């Protein structure tokens, strides 16, 4: 059954091979896909909160993505194998991810930035790397939440609305990401706690 996807502004379109990896056969619309993925993401969040291992680790990031999307996509937890409308060259994902994880470990160990800023910068750079075919924003928000909680602060609210949907909150989120792209992290830090 063909699926009709209506991508929200700023969303990463899937190519035909990625779409062919959809596991549930009953999904035909973007709304149905969003609802199914959200159920899977809640399971991933529950799994992640039970983990006591290091989260600033490539293996953990992959496993988290797999837990969040593994009942939806066969490629869940696997790095993308093509370039997208956002993200580093797919051949550079591993290198850029290692640099990011090393940087965040250093920032945490040395208290070089306020804790919220460390977690939000981590989120921003992870979205910019865009390691997976899809789900990168949701994955990056959850891992930033896990990091800030491990640092002793409450998880972020991320605008307190559903960001996969095309709405005013998503527009503010995309604008804050774009400001961070231009080296102004303040709007994204503020949005994370809004």
C-alpha positions in Angstrom: 0.0 0.0 0.0 1.6 3.4 -1.0 2.2 5.9 1.7 1.4 9.6 1.2 3.8 11.7 3.2 3.2 15.5 3.8 6.5 16.7 5.2 6.4 19.6 7.7 8.7 22.5 7.0 12.3 21.6 7.8 11.6 17.9 7.8 14.0 15.5 6.0 12.3 13.7 3.0 12.9 10.0 2.8 14.1 8.5 -0.5 12.3 5.5 -2.1 14.6 2.9 -0.6 14.2 4.4 2.9 10.4 4.5 2.5 10.4 0.9 1.4 11.8 0.0 4.8 8.6 1.0 6.6 7.7 -2.0 8.8 3.9 -1.6 9.5 1.9 -2.2 6.4 -1.3 -0.3 7.4 0.2 3.2 7.4 -0.9 5.3 4.4 -0.7 9.0 5.7 1.7 11.3 7.5 -0.7 11.5 10.4 -0.8 7.7 10.8 3.0 7.6 10.6 3.5 10.4 13.2 1.1 8.6 15.6 2.8 5.2 15.1 6.3 6.8 15.5 5.2 8.6 18.7 4.2 5.3 20.3 7.6 3.9 19.4 9.3 7.0 20.7 7.6 6.7 24.1 8.9 3.1 24.3 12.4 4.4 23.4 12.2 7.1 26.1 11.1 4.5 28.7 14.0 2.2 27.6 16.5 5.1 27.8 15.6 6.2 31.3 16.3 2.7 32.6 19.9 2.7 31.2 22.8 3.4 33.5 25.6 3.3 30.9 27.4 6.1 29.3 25.1 8.1 27.0 27.8 10.2 25.2 28.8 7.1 23.2 28.1 6.3 19.5 26.8 2.9 20.4 24.3 4.4 22.8 23.2 7.0 20.2 22.6 4.3 17.7 20.8 2.0 20.2 18.6 4.9 21.3 17.5 5.7 17.7 16.8 1.9 17.2 14.7 1.9 20.4 12.8 5.0 19.2 12.1 3.9 15.7 12.8 0.2 15.5 9.1 -0.8 15.2 8.7 1.7 12.4 11.8 1.5 10.2 14.2 -1.3 9.3 17.0 1.2 9.1 16.4 2.5 12.7 19.8 2.8 14.5 21.8 2.8 11.2 23.5 5.8 9.9 22.2 7.2 6.6 23.8 6.1 3.4 22.9 9.2 1.3 23.1 12.9 1.5 20.0 14.8 2.6 18.7 18.4 2.5 20.6 18.9 5.8 23.5 17.3 7.5 27.2 16.5 6.8 28.3 14.4 3.9 27.1 10.9 4.9 30.7 9.5 4.7 31.7 12.0 7.4 29.0 11.0 10.0 31.3 8.8 12.1 34.1 11.4 12.2 31.8 14.3 13.0 29.9 12.4 15.7 33.2 11.4 17.4 34.3 15.1 17.5 30.9 16.1 18.9 30.9 13.4 21.6 34.5 14.3 22.6 33.7 18.0 22.8 30.6 17.4 25.0 32.5 15.1 27.3 35.2 17.8 27.7 32.6 20.6 28.3 30.9 18.5 30.9 34.1 17.5 32.6 35.4 21.1 32.7 32.2 23.0 33.2 33.2 25.2 30.3 29.6 26.3 29.6 26.3 26.5 31.6 24.7 23.1 31.7 21.6 24.0 29.7 23.9 25.4 27.0 26.1 22.3 26.8 23.0 20.1 26.3 21.4 22.5 23.8 24.6 22.9 21.8 24.9 19.0 21.8 21.3 18.9 20.4 22.1 21.5 17.8 25.3 19.9 16.5 23.7 16.4 16.5 20.8 17.8 14.3 23.4 19.4 12.0 25.3 16.2 11.6 21.9 14.4 10.9 23.3 10.9 11.3 20.0 9.0 10.5 17.7 8.9 7.5 14.9 10.4 9.6 14.0 11.2 13.2 17.1 13.2 13.9 15.3 16.1 15.7 13.3 13.9 17.9 16.4 11.8 18.7 18.5 14.8 19.4 15.9 16.3 21.7 15.6 13.1 23.7 19.4 12.6 24.0 19.7 16.3 25.1 17.0 15.6 27.7 18.8 12.5 29.0 22.1 14.5 29.2 20.6 17.4 31.1 18.8 15.1 33.5 22.1 13.3 34.1 23.6 16.7 34.8 21.1 17.2 37.6 18.7 19.5 35.8 15.1 19.0 34.7 14.5 17.8 31.2 13.6 20.4 28.5 10.1 21.3 27.4 11.0 22.2 23.8 8.1 24.6 23.4 5.6 22.2 25.1 4.0 21.2 21.8 4.3 18.5 19.1 7.2 19.5 16.9 6.7 17.0 14.1 3.5 18.9 13.2 3.5 22.0 11.1 2.6 24.6 13.7 3.7 27.9 15.2 5.9 26.0 17.8 7.7 24.2 15.0 8.3 27.5 13.2 9.9 28.9 16.4 12.0 25.8 16.8 13.3 25.9 13.2 14.0 29.7 13.6 16.0 28.9 16.8 17.9 26.2 15.0 18.7 28.7 12.2 19.9 31.3 14.7 22.2 28.6 16.2 23.5 27.8 12.7 24.4 31.6 12.6 26.2 31.2 15.9 23.5 32.6 18.1 22.6 29.8 20.5 20.5 32.0 22.9 17.2 31.5 21.0 17.6 27.8 21.0 18.5 27.7 24.8 15.4 29.8 25.5 13.2 27.7 23.3 14.3 24.5 25.0 13.0 25.8 28.3 9.9 27.5 26.9 
